[in-house]
Amino acid sequence: MKKHLSKKFSIVFYTLIVLLIIIITWTMWGNTALMTSEVTISSNRIPSAFSGFRIAQVSDLHNSEFGKNNARLLQMLSENTPDIIVITGDLVDAQHTDIDIALGFVKQAVQIAPVYYVTGNHEASLSNYSEFQMNLVALGVGVLENQAVQLEQGGERITLIGLSDPNFTIRGDMFGEVPAMVATKLENLLDTESGYNILLSHRPELFETYVNCGVDLVFSGHAHGGQFRLPFVGGLIAPNQGLFPQYDAGLYADGNTNMVVSRGIGNSIIPFRFNNRPEIVLVELSSQNS
C-alpha cells in the first residue's frame, strides 16, 4: 500500500515538474516572440484614395529591445510596408529610463515611414520630457500634443489627431475630470463635418468619450493586453481599469467608432507577461466607396 502511494505521489510530482517547466518555457518564449496582428477597418467614411492605406502601431515599448538596436522590431515594421507608423505612448519607461533606446528606435523607424507619436503616462513622469520631445522632433517625428494634422493622398484627406496623456494635466483623476477634459479637447480638434478622423490616444478606458465625440478610429495602448491573459477570459489586470479590464486588447466597436487596443511590446512595473505575446498592430483601411 505504501509503495503504491509512493509511486502515485512520484507520478504526480514529476507531472507537476514537467508542467512547471512547460509553463516557464512558454512564458519566456511568449515574452520575446514579437508578432504582427492585422486588422482591417471598413467604412463608407474612409475616402476612396485611402483604401489600402496601412498604419503600423507601436505601443508601450518601455525601452525594450528586440534584437540588437531593435533590429527585429524594425525589420518587422519594414516588411509590413506601412504608409505611416503611429506610436501610442510609453516609448520610454519612467522607472528605468533609457532615452537612447527610444531615440535609436525612432531614428530608424522614420526611414521606414512617417512616424507620429503621442505621449503616455510614463512620459508624463519624465523630468526631462521637454528635451526628449525636442529630440523626437529633430529626428522628424510628428509629435502630436493635442493637435491635428491632415494626411493627404490622391487629392483626398483624413484627419490624424493626437492627445497628450491626461497625466500631464491631472494626476489620479480623483474627481473624474478626465473624460470631460478629453471631450473638450477632441471637440476642438475633430473634423466632424466631412472628414474621417483617426485618434491616437494612450488611454483605452476613455472609449465612451471617444464614441460620444464621434471619433471614427482610435489607436490606443496602456493596458498591456491585461498583462496575464487567461483562456476564455482575456486580460487579468490593466492600469486605470483594474481587474478583468473591459478594453485590454484587440478591436472594439460602438456605432461608427472603432478602437484598436495594442497589447504593446514592453513591460514596466510587472516585468513579464503570460500568454500575451508582444505585438505590432497593422491596420489597413478599406473604403466602402471604392
BALOBA-1460 file (C-alpha; in Angstrom, 3 decimals):
// residues 290
<rec num="1" residu="m" x="0.000" y="0.000" z="0.000"/>
<rec num="2" residu="k" x="2.751" y="2.432" z="1.000"/>
<rec num="3" residu="k" x="4.702" y="1.502" z="-2.118"/>
<rec num="4" residu="h" x="1.630" y="2.166" z="-4.273"/>
<rec num="5" residu="l" x="1.070" y="5.583" z="-2.665"/>
<rec num="6" residu="s" x="4.736" y="6.461" z="-3.045"/>
<rec num="7" residu="k" x="4.630" y="5.594" z="-6.750"/>
<rec num="8" residu="k" x="1.439" y="7.617" z="-7.223"/>
<rec num="9" residu="f" x="2.989" y="10.588" z="-5.421"/>
<rec num="10" residu="s" x="6.084" y="10.358" z="-7.638"/>
<rec num="11" residu="i" x="3.955" y="10.391" z="-10.801"/>
<rec num="12" residu="v" x="2.022" y="13.452" z="-9.600"/>
<rec num="13" residu="f" x="5.229" y="15.209" z="-8.503"/>
<rec num="14" residu="y" x="7.060" y="14.675" z="-11.796"/>
<rec num="15" residu="t" x="3.954" y="15.607" z="-13.770"/>
<rec num="16" residu="l" x="3.802" y="18.915" z="-11.896"/>
<rec num="17" residu="i" x="7.516" y="19.495" z="-12.541"/>
<rec num="18" residu="v" x="7.044" y="18.893" z="-16.270"/>
<rec num="19" residu="l" x="4.034" y="21.231" z="-16.346"/>
<rec num="20" residu="l" x="6.002" y="23.896" z="-14.493"/>
<rec num="21" residu="i" x="8.873" y="23.614" z="-16.992"/>
<rec num="22" residu="i" x="6.406" y="23.883" z="-19.885"/>
<rec num="23" residu="i" x="4.768" y="26.982" z="-18.351"/>
<rec num="24" residu="i" x="8.132" y="28.660" z="-17.684"/>
<rec num="25" residu="t" x="9.364" y="27.883" z="-21.208"/>
<rec num="26" residu="w" x="6.090" y="29.095" z="-22.744"/>
<rec num="27" residu="t" x="6.257" y="32.307" z="-20.705"/>
<rec num="28" residu="m" x="9.896" y="33.019" z="-21.627"/>
<rec num="29" residu="w" x="9.190" y="32.395" z="-25.297"/>
<rec num="30" residu="g" x="5.993" y="34.449" z="-25.204"/>
<rec num="31" residu="n" x="7.791" y="37.493" z="-23.815"/>
<rec num="32" residu="t" x="10.183" y="37.663" z="-26.758"/>
<rec num="33" residu="a" x="8.074" y="36.244" z="-29.620"/>
<rec num="34" residu="l" x="7.129" y="39.530" z="-31.255"/>
<rec num="35" residu="m" x="4.226" y="39.194" z="-33.676"/>
<rec num="36" residu="t" x="2.128" y="41.245" z="-36.078"/>
<rec num="37" residu="s" x="-1.639" y="41.438" z="-35.576"/>
<rec num="38" residu="e" x="-3.577" y="42.534" z="-38.664"/>
<rec num="39" residu="v" x="-6.878" y="44.425" z="-38.586"/>
<rec num="40" residu="t" x="-8.994" y="45.727" z="-41.459"/>
<rec num="41" residu="i" x="-11.239" y="48.737" z="-40.872"/>
<rec num="42" residu="s" x="-14.020" y="49.259" z="-43.418"/>
<rec num="43" residu="s" x="-16.171" y="52.372" z="-43.639"/>
<rec num="44" residu="n" x="-18.009" y="54.464" z="-46.206"/>
<rec num="45" residu="r" x="-16.465" y="57.473" z="-44.447"/>
<rec num="46" residu="i" x="-12.952" y="56.450" z="-45.492"/>
<rec num="47" residu="p" x="-12.039" y="58.356" z="-48.681"/>
<rec num="48" residu="s" x="-11.515" y="56.127" z="-51.724"/>
<rec num="49" residu="a" x="-7.918" y="57.307" z="-52.080"/>
<rec num="50" residu="f" x="-7.141" y="55.867" z="-48.637"/>
<rec num="51" residu="s" x="-8.452" y="52.383" z="-49.404"/>
<rec num="52" residu="g" x="-5.480" y="50.101" z="-48.752"/>
<rec num="53" residu="f" x="-3.744" y="52.684" z="-46.547"/>
<rec num="54" residu="r" x="-1.655" y="50.800" z="-43.973"/>
<rec num="55" residu="i" x="-0.980" y="52.031" z="-40.441"/>
<rec num="56" residu="a" x="1.537" y="50.232" z="-38.214"/>
<rec num="57" residu="q" x="1.063" y="50.782" z="-34.481"/>
<rec num="58" residu="v" x="3.822" y="50.516" z="-31.893"/>
<rec num="59" residu="s" x="2.739" y="50.988" z="-28.285"/>
<rec num="60" residu="d" x="4.291" y="50.701" z="-24.831"/>
<rec num="61" residu="l" x="7.837" y="49.950" z="-25.937"/>
<rec num="62" residu="h" x="9.100" y="50.770" z="-22.425"/>
<rec num="63" residu="n" x="12.752" y="50.759" z="-23.517"/>
<rec num="64" residu="s" x="12.505" y="47.152" z="-24.699"/>
<rec num="65" residu="e" x="14.818" y="45.799" z="-27.372"/>
<rec num="66" residu="f" x="14.024" y="43.030" z="-29.819"/>
<rec num="67" residu="g" x="17.337" y="42.220" z="-31.393"/>
<rec num="68" residu="k" x="20.374" y="44.471" z="-31.203"/>
<rec num="69" residu="n" x="19.226" y="48.098" z="-31.526"/>
<rec num="70" residu="n" x="15.690" y="46.758" z="-32.042"/>
<rec num="71" residu="a" x="16.692" y="45.251" z="-35.382"/>
<rec num="72" residu="r" x="13.979" y="42.578" z="-35.232"/>
<rec num="73" residu="l" x="11.250" y="45.095" z="-34.430"/>
<rec num="74" residu="l" x="12.401" y="47.408" z="-37.209"/>
<rec num="75" residu="q" x="12.616" y="44.567" z="-39.712"/>
<rec num="76" residu="m" x="9.042" y="43.518" z="-38.955"/>
<rec num="77" residu="l" x="7.868" y="47.089" z="-39.415"/>
<rec num="78" residu="s" x="9.690" y="47.366" z="-42.724"/>
<rec num="79" residu="e" x="8.331" y="44.042" z="-44.009"/>
<rec num="80" residu="n" x="4.758" y="45.226" z="-43.374"/>
<rec num="81" residu="t" x="5.304" y="48.275" z="-45.642"/>
<rec num="82" residu="p" x="3.195" y="50.757" z="-43.657"/>
<rec num="83" residu="d" x="2.197" y="54.141" z="-45.060"/>
<rec num="84" residu="i" x="2.630" y="55.632" z="-41.585"/>
<rec num="85" residu="i" x="3.797" y="54.400" z="-38.176"/>
<rec num="86" residu="v" x="1.958" y="55.560" z="-35.057"/>
<rec num="87" residu="i" x="3.450" y="55.332" z="-31.561"/>
<rec num="88" residu="t" x="0.764" y="55.457" z="-28.893"/>
<rec num="89" residu="g" x="2.676" y="56.293" z="-25.747"/>
<rec num="90" residu="d" x="5.143" y="54.890" z="-23.218"/>
<rec num="91" residu="l" x="8.009" y="54.817" z="-25.666"/>
<rec num="92" residu="v" x="10.187" y="55.107" z="-22.569"/>
<rec num="93" residu="d" x="9.821" y="53.759" z="-19.046"/>
<rec num="94" residu="a" x="9.880" y="56.213" z="-16.174"/>
<rec num="95" residu="q" x="11.051" y="53.507" z="-13.736"/>
<rec num="96" residu="h" x="14.254" y="52.697" z="-15.627"/>
<rec num="97" residu="t" x="14.528" y="55.251" z="-18.393"/>
<rec num="98" residu="d" x="16.859" y="54.681" z="-21.336"/>
<rec num="99" residu="i" x="16.373" y="57.558" z="-23.739"/>
<rec num="100" residu="d" x="18.996" y="56.198" z="-26.135"/>
<rec num="101" residu="i" x="16.986" y="53.025" z="-26.845"/>
<rec num="102" residu="a" x="13.869" y="55.063" z="-27.603"/>
<rec num="103" residu="l" x="15.637" y="57.559" z="-29.827"/>
<rec num="104" residu="g" x="17.647" y="54.838" z="-31.558"/>
<rec num="105" residu="f" x="14.444" y="53.036" z="-32.484"/>
<rec num="106" residu="v" x="12.766" y="56.203" z="-33.725"/>
<rec num="107" residu="k" x="15.808" y="57.228" z="-35.771"/>
<rec num="108" residu="q" x="15.456" y="54.041" z="-37.808"/>
<rec num="109" residu="a" x="11.647" y="53.959" z="-37.852"/>
<rec num="110" residu="v" x="11.402" y="57.313" z="-39.662"/>
<rec num="111" residu="q" x="13.405" y="55.746" z="-42.501"/>
<rec num="112" residu="i" x="10.594" y="53.215" z="-42.995"/>
<rec num="113" residu="a" x="7.585" y="55.562" z="-42.996"/>
<rec num="114" residu="p" x="6.426" y="58.878" z="-41.484"/>
<rec num="115" residu="v" x="6.132" y="58.496" z="-37.702"/>
<rec num="116" residu="y" x="3.511" y="60.135" z="-35.485"/>
<rec num="117" residu="y" x="3.738" y="59.978" z="-31.713"/>
<rec num="118" residu="v" x="1.612" y="60.715" z="-28.662"/>
<rec num="119" residu="t" x="2.664" y="60.554" z="-25.038"/>
<rec num="120" residu="g" x="1.736" y="58.015" z="-22.404"/>
<rec num="121" residu="n" x="1.653" y="58.202" z="-18.632"/>
<rec num="122" residu="h" x="5.359" y="57.312" z="-18.416"/>
<rec num="123" residu="e" x="6.370" y="60.324" z="-20.489"/>
<rec num="124" residu="a" x="4.266" y="62.438" z="-18.138"/>
<rec num="125" residu="s" x="6.538" y="61.254" z="-15.319"/>
<rec num="126" residu="l" x="9.785" y="62.148" z="-17.101"/>
<rec num="127" residu="s" x="11.596" y="65.094" z="-15.555"/>
<rec num="128" residu="n" x="13.325" y="65.763" z="-18.894"/>
<rec num="129" residu="y" x="10.330" y="65.227" z="-21.173"/>
<rec num="130" residu="s" x="10.814" y="68.599" z="-22.917"/>
<rec num="131" residu="e" x="14.315" y="67.572" z="-24.003"/>
<rec num="132" residu="f" x="13.045" y="64.168" z="-25.117"/>
<rec num="133" residu="q" x="10.272" y="65.804" z="-27.141"/>
<rec num="134" residu="m" x="12.737" y="68.136" z="-28.870"/>
<rec num="135" residu="n" x="14.928" y="65.170" z="-29.806"/>
<rec num="136" residu="l" x="11.948" y="63.388" z="-31.354"/>
<rec num="137" residu="v" x="11.043" y="66.450" z="-33.409"/>
<rec num="138" residu="a" x="14.667" y="66.813" z="-34.529"/>
<rec num="139" residu="l" x="14.552" y="63.227" z="-35.818"/>
<rec num="140" residu="g" x="11.486" y="64.045" z="-37.917"/>
<rec num="141" residu="v" x="8.733" y="62.601" z="-35.728"/>
<rec num="142" residu="g" x="5.312" y="64.229" z="-35.778"/>
<rec num="143" residu="v" x="4.763" y="64.797" z="-32.053"/>
<rec num="144" residu="l" x="1.043" y="65.422" z="-31.609"/>
<rec num="145" residu="e" x="0.255" y="67.139" z="-28.318"/>
<rec num="146" residu="n" x="-3.458" y="67.908" z="-28.516"/>
<rec num="147" residu="q" x="-3.021" y="68.617" z="-32.200"/>
<rec num="148" residu="a" x="-4.484" y="67.549" z="-35.528"/>
<rec num="149" residu="v" x="-2.761" y="67.129" z="-38.875"/>
<rec num="150" residu="q" x="-4.146" y="66.380" z="-42.306"/>
<rec num="151" residu="l" x="-2.942" y="63.324" z="-44.209"/>
<rec num="152" residu="e" x="-3.408" y="63.728" z="-47.964"/>
<rec num="153" residu="q" x="-3.495" y="61.101" z="-50.666"/>
<rec num="154" residu="g" x="-4.865" y="61.172" z="-54.187"/>
<rec num="155" residu="g" x="-6.415" y="64.576" z="-53.658"/>
<rec num="156" residu="e" x="-8.348" y="63.411" z="-50.573"/>
<rec num="157" residu="r" x="-7.569" y="63.687" z="-46.874"/>
<rec num="158" residu="i" x="-8.158" y="62.267" z="-43.436"/>
<rec num="159" residu="t" x="-7.556" y="63.909" z="-40.072"/>
<rec num="160" residu="l" x="-4.998" y="62.461" z="-37.643"/>
<rec num="161" residu="i" x="-5.396" y="63.696" z="-34.051"/>
<rec num="162" residu="g" x="-3.060" y="63.146" z="-31.136"/>
<rec num="163" residu="l" x="-3.909" y="63.650" z="-27.456"/>
<rec num="164" residu="s" x="-1.325" y="64.187" z="-24.733"/>
<rec num="165" residu="d" x="-1.690" y="61.783" z="-21.834"/>
<rec num="166" residu="p" x="-4.091" y="63.140" z="-19.171"/>
<rec num="167" residu="n" x="-1.368" y="62.775" z="-16.522"/>
<rec num="168" residu="f" x="0.280" y="65.891" z="-17.931"/>
<rec num="169" residu="t" x="-2.745" y="67.830" z="-16.613"/>
<rec num="170" residu="i" x="-4.469" y="65.770" z="-13.929"/>
<rec num="171" residu="r" x="-2.794" y="63.058" z="-11.852"/>
<rec num="172" residu="g" x="-5.035" y="60.444" z="-10.324"/>
<rec num="173" residu="d" x="-8.350" y="61.941" z="-11.530"/>
<rec num="174" residu="m" x="-9.887" y="61.729" z="-8.066"/>
<rec num="175" residu="f" x="-12.909" y="63.770" z="-9.143"/>
<rec num="176" residu="g" x="-13.493" y="62.123" z="-12.533"/>
<rec num="177" residu="e" x="-12.491" y="65.173" z="-14.550"/>
<rec num="178" residu="v" x="-10.506" y="63.411" z="-17.277"/>
<rec num="179" residu="p" x="-13.388" y="62.363" z="-19.593"/>
<rec num="180" residu="a" x="-14.762" y="65.919" z="-19.718"/>
<rec num="181" residu="m" x="-11.285" y="67.360" z="-20.268"/>
<rec num="182" residu="v" x="-10.599" y="64.926" z="-23.118"/>
<rec num="183" residu="a" x="-14.012" y="65.584" z="-24.674"/>
<rec num="184" residu="t" x="-13.351" y="69.339" z="-24.704"/>
<rec num="185" residu="k" x="-10.008" y="68.831" z="-26.422"/>
<rec num="186" residu="l" x="-11.489" y="66.488" z="-29.016"/>
<rec num="187" residu="e" x="-14.367" y="68.827" z="-29.850"/>
<rec num="188" residu="n" x="-11.808" y="71.464" z="-30.810"/>
<rec num="189" residu="l" x="-9.792" y="69.097" z="-32.992"/>
<rec num="190" residu="l" x="-12.293" y="66.858" z="-34.778"/>
<rec num="191" residu="d" x="-13.355" y="67.419" z="-38.374"/>
<rec num="192" residu="t" x="-16.857" y="66.046" z="-37.900"/>
<rec num="193" residu="e" x="-18.429" y="67.722" z="-40.923"/>
<rec num="194" residu="s" x="-16.731" y="65.897" z="-43.754"/>
<rec num="195" residu="g" x="-13.526" y="64.208" z="-42.638"/>
<rec num="196" residu="y" x="-12.590" y="60.751" z="-41.429"/>
<rec num="197" residu="n" x="-10.955" y="61.179" z="-38.019"/>
<rec num="198" residu="i" x="-8.239" y="58.950" z="-36.599"/>
<rec num="199" residu="l" x="-7.253" y="59.484" z="-32.977"/>
<rec num="200" residu="l" x="-4.018" y="58.493" z="-31.250"/>
<rec num="201" residu="s" x="-4.621" y="58.328" z="-27.501"/>
<rec num="202" residu="h" x="-2.805" y="56.213" z="-24.940"/>
<rec num="203" residu="r" x="-5.901" y="55.537" z="-22.792"/>
<rec num="204" residu="p" x="-8.435" y="52.884" z="-23.924"/>
<rec num="205" residu="e" x="-10.570" y="53.302" z="-20.792"/>
<rec num="206" residu="l" x="-11.860" y="56.569" z="-22.311"/>
<rec num="207" residu="f" x="-13.594" y="54.700" z="-25.160"/>
<rec num="208" residu="e" x="-17.043" y="56.025" z="-24.214"/>
<rec num="209" residu="t" x="-15.721" y="59.581" z="-24.529"/>
<rec num="210" residu="y" x="-14.261" y="58.851" z="-27.962"/>
<rec num="211" residu="v" x="-17.593" y="57.381" z="-29.054"/>
<rec num="212" residu="n" x="-19.598" y="60.341" z="-27.757"/>
<rec num="213" residu="c" x="-17.308" y="62.752" z="-29.586"/>
<rec num="214" residu="g" x="-17.759" y="60.922" z="-32.889"/>
<rec num="215" residu="v" x="-14.192" y="59.703" z="-33.478"/>
<rec num="216" residu="d" x="-14.040" y="57.212" z="-36.363"/>
<rec num="217" residu="l" x="-10.948" y="55.208" z="-35.429"/>
<rec num="218" residu="v" x="-8.845" y="55.181" z="-32.253"/>
<rec num="219" residu="f" x="-5.388" y="53.714" z="-31.700"/>
<rec num="220" residu="s" x="-4.654" y="53.058" z="-28.042"/>
<rec num="221" residu="g" x="-2.416" y="51.027" z="-25.716"/>
<rec num="222" residu="h" x="-1.691" y="51.312" z="-21.980"/>
<rec num="223" residu="a" x="-3.447" y="48.070" z="-20.952"/>
<rec num="224" residu="h" x="-0.531" y="45.754" z="-21.899"/>
<rec num="225" residu="g" x="-3.091" y="43.195" z="-23.014"/>
<rec num="226" residu="g" x="-4.144" y="42.715" z="-19.417"/>
<rec num="227" residu="q" x="-0.567" y="41.553" z="-18.636"/>
<rec num="228" residu="f" x="-1.638" y="37.952" z="-17.922"/>
<rec num="229" residu="r" x="-4.128" y="36.607" z="-20.461"/>
<rec num="230" residu="l" x="-6.362" y="33.774" z="-19.309"/>
<rec num="231" residu="p" x="-8.045" y="31.379" z="-21.780"/>
<rec num="232" residu="f" x="-11.698" y="32.278" z="-22.466"/>
<rec num="233" residu="v" x="-11.371" y="35.258" z="-20.078"/>
<rec num="234" residu="g" x="-8.834" y="37.686" z="-21.515"/>
<rec num="235" residu="g" x="-6.614" y="40.085" z="-19.614"/>
<rec num="236" residu="l" x="-6.298" y="39.901" z="-15.856"/>
<rec num="237" residu="i" x="-5.347" y="43.456" z="-14.877"/>
<rec num="238" residu="a" x="-4.697" y="46.808" z="-16.535"/>
<rec num="239" residu="p" x="-3.785" y="50.328" z="-15.399"/>
<rec num="240" residu="n" x="-6.821" y="52.551" z="-14.749"/>
<rec num="241" residu="q" x="-9.153" y="49.593" z="-15.368"/>
<rec num="242" residu="g" x="-8.232" y="47.208" z="-12.588"/>
<rec num="243" residu="l" x="-9.101" y="43.508" z="-12.623"/>
<rec num="244" residu="f" x="-10.557" y="41.945" z="-15.776"/>
<rec num="245" residu="p" x="-10.328" y="45.135" z="-17.866"/>
<rec num="246" residu="q" x="-13.022" y="45.807" z="-20.424"/>
<rec num="247" residu="y" x="-10.605" y="47.173" z="-23.023"/>
<rec num="248" residu="d" x="-7.432" y="45.099" z="-22.901"/>
<rec num="249" residu="a" x="-6.564" y="44.137" z="-26.486"/>
<rec num="250" residu="g" x="-7.956" y="43.929" z="-29.988"/>
<rec num="251" residu="l" x="-10.759" y="45.712" z="-31.799"/>
<rec num="252" residu="y" x="-13.773" y="47.332" z="-30.113"/>
<rec num="253" residu="a" x="-16.711" y="48.920" z="-31.907"/>
<rec num="254" residu="d" x="-19.608" y="51.102" z="-30.847"/>
<rec num="255" residu="g" x="-21.723" y="52.728" z="-33.518"/>
<rec num="256" residu="n" x="-19.390" y="54.305" z="-36.062"/>
<rec num="257" residu="t" x="-16.391" y="54.293" z="-33.708"/>
<rec num="258" residu="n" x="-13.710" y="51.595" z="-33.824"/>
<rec num="259" residu="m" x="-10.901" y="51.360" z="-31.283"/>
<rec num="260" residu="v" x="-7.767" y="49.255" z="-31.720"/>
<rec num="261" residu="v" x="-6.023" y="48.472" z="-28.424"/>
<rec num="262" residu="s" x="-2.479" y="47.180" z="-28.791"/>
<rec num="263" residu="r" x="-1.139" y="44.623" z="-26.315"/>
<rec num="264" residu="g" x="2.055" y="46.635" z="-26.539"/>
<rec num="265" residu="i" x="5.635" y="45.491" z="-26.763"/>
<rec num="266" residu="g" x="7.420" y="46.037" z="-23.449"/>
<rec num="267" residu="n" x="6.756" y="45.654" z="-19.748"/>
<rec num="268" residu="s" x="7.040" y="48.044" z="-16.842"/>
<rec num="269" residu="i" x="6.152" y="47.531" z="-13.168"/>
<rec num="270" residu="i" x="5.322" y="43.864" z="-13.788"/>
<rec num="271" residu="p" x="8.418" y="42.609" z="-15.642"/>
<rec num="272" residu="f" x="6.860" y="39.740" z="-17.589"/>
<rec num="273" residu="r" x="3.713" y="38.702" z="-19.447"/>
<rec num="274" residu="f" x="1.841" y="35.429" z="-19.581"/>
<rec num="275" residu="n" x="0.045" y="34.076" z="-22.655"/>
<rec num="276" residu="n" x="0.316" y="37.585" z="-24.039"/>
<rec num="277" residu="r" x="2.815" y="37.991" z="-26.867"/>
<rec num="278" residu="p" x="4.140" y="41.488" z="-27.647"/>
<rec num="279" residu="e" x="2.746" y="42.827" z="-30.880"/>
<rec num="280" residu="i" x="2.926" y="45.291" z="-33.692"/>
<rec num="281" residu="v" x="-0.588" y="46.090" z="-34.926"/>
<rec num="282" residu="l" x="-1.096" y="46.621" z="-38.641"/>
<rec num="283" residu="v" x="-4.366" y="48.305" z="-39.618"/>
<rec num="284" residu="e" x="-5.447" y="48.519" z="-43.231"/>
<rec num="285" residu="l" x="-8.192" y="50.966" z="-44.173"/>
<rec num="286" residu="s" x="-10.841" y="49.826" z="-46.636"/>
<rec num="287" residu="s" x="-13.159" y="52.353" z="-48.250"/>
<rec num="288" residu="q" x="-16.674" y="51.152" z="-48.983"/>
<rec num="289" residu="n" x="-16.837" y="53.887" z="-51.593"/>
<rec num="290" residu="s" x="-14.262" y="52.180" z="-53.826"/>
